[in-house]
Amino acid sequence: MYCKSYNDFFGTLANATNQAIIQALQDGEKSVMQLVLKTELEQSKISHALKRLADCRFVNVQQVGKQRFYELNKETILPILELADKHAQKMCPTCNKN
């Protein structure tokens, strides 16, 4: 499955579980169990979300033995997240409320 529309792409970004995983991966590669510990979400929920994130190439997967390690797509997703953060900090008044 590949993202076919803006709705698919932004829907993937907007999903709360996907958001938690994306935030957890911003500081580097993690296994499913590391993501479970960091996000405090159920393993099955994380695995299901990672499938969609991998299908849409939001994350890259590396198999090491029996474990899979996930990292954010450095070519496209990290720059998008950096741009979104920059926009939010500079342009979005509701994002800058303390």
Beta strands, then each sheet from edge to edge (+ up, - down):
strand 1: 30-31
strand 2: 59-64
strand 3: 67-72
sheet 1: 1+ 3- 2+
end
